[in-house]
Amino acid sequence: MKTCAEITQLLSEIQDREMSFAENIAARTHLMMCKGCRSYKNQLNFLRDAVRGFTAGRVDTLMNKKIRNSYLWQVRIYRVNCF
């Protein structure tokens, strides 16, 4: 089983490349058991989607509200998990 450090590194790397079958199985197995790594994955996905929205010029009032609410939710999760 991979450690949290290995999984977070892998999750960062897959933003730029495809996962192999073995990496996919290892990541899915770890993410089922680790709430912290699931939160990290959700944060990466949120940042990716936010940046894509800004670069595509599709940000409107509704999207700004969604981004702000999602960010505030992630901050709450981080505070609960870390403190």
C-alpha positions in Angstrom: 0.0 0.0 0.0 1.2 3.4 -0.9 1.7 6.2 1.7 -0.1 9.5 1.7 3.0 11.3 0.4 3.2 8.9 -2.6 -0.5 9.2 -3.3 -0.5 13.0 -3.2 2.5 13.1 -5.5 0.7 10.7 -7.9 -2.4 12.9 -7.8 -0.4 15.9 -8.6 1.4 14.1 -11.5 -1.8 12.8 -13.1 -3.0 16.4 -13.7 -0.5 16.3 -16.6 -0.5 12.6 -17.6 -2.6 9.4 -17.6 -2.3 6.9 -14.8 -1.2 3.3 -15.4 -3.5 0.5 -14.4 -1.4 -0.3 -11.4 -1.3 3.4 -10.3 -5.0 3.7 -10.8 -5.7 0.6 -8.5 -3.3 1.8 -5.9 -4.8 5.3 -5.8 -8.4 4.1 -5.7 -7.6 1.7 -2.9 -5.8 4.4 -0.9 -8.5 7.0 -1.5 -11.2 4.7 -0.3 -9.5 4.6 3.1 -7.9 8.0 3.5 -10.1 11.0 4.0 -7.1 13.4 3.9 -6.0 12.3 0.5 -9.6 12.4 -0.8 -9.8 16.0 0.3 -6.5 16.7 -1.4 -7.9 15.2 -4.6 -11.0 17.3 -4.4 -8.9 20.4 -3.9 -6.9 19.6 -7.0 -10.0 19.0 -9.0 -11.5 22.3 -7.8 -8.4 24.3 -8.6 -8.2 22.7 -12.1 -11.8 23.5 -12.8 -11.5 27.0 -11.5 -8.4 27.8 -13.6 -10.1 26.3 -16.7 -13.2 28.5 -16.1 -11.1 31.6 -15.7 -8.9 30.9 -18.8 -12.0 30.1 -20.9 -13.6 33.4 -19.9 -16.7 31.6 -18.7 -16.7 33.0 -15.2 -20.0 34.7 -14.4 -21.7 35.6 -11.2 -23.0 32.1 -10.6 -19.6 30.6 -11.2 -18.0 33.1 -8.8 -20.5 32.2 -6.1 -19.9 28.4 -6.7 -16.1 28.9 -6.6 -16.3 31.0 -3.4 -18.6 28.5 -1.7 -16.5 25.6 -2.7 -13.3 27.4 -1.5 -15.0 28.1 1.9 -16.1 24.5 2.2 -12.5 23.3 1.5 -11.2 25.7 4.1 -13.6 24.3 6.7 -12.6 20.7 5.8 -8.9 21.6 6.1 -9.5 23.2 9.6 -11.4 20.2 10.8 -8.8 17.7 9.6 -5.7 19.6 10.6 -6.6 21.3 13.9 
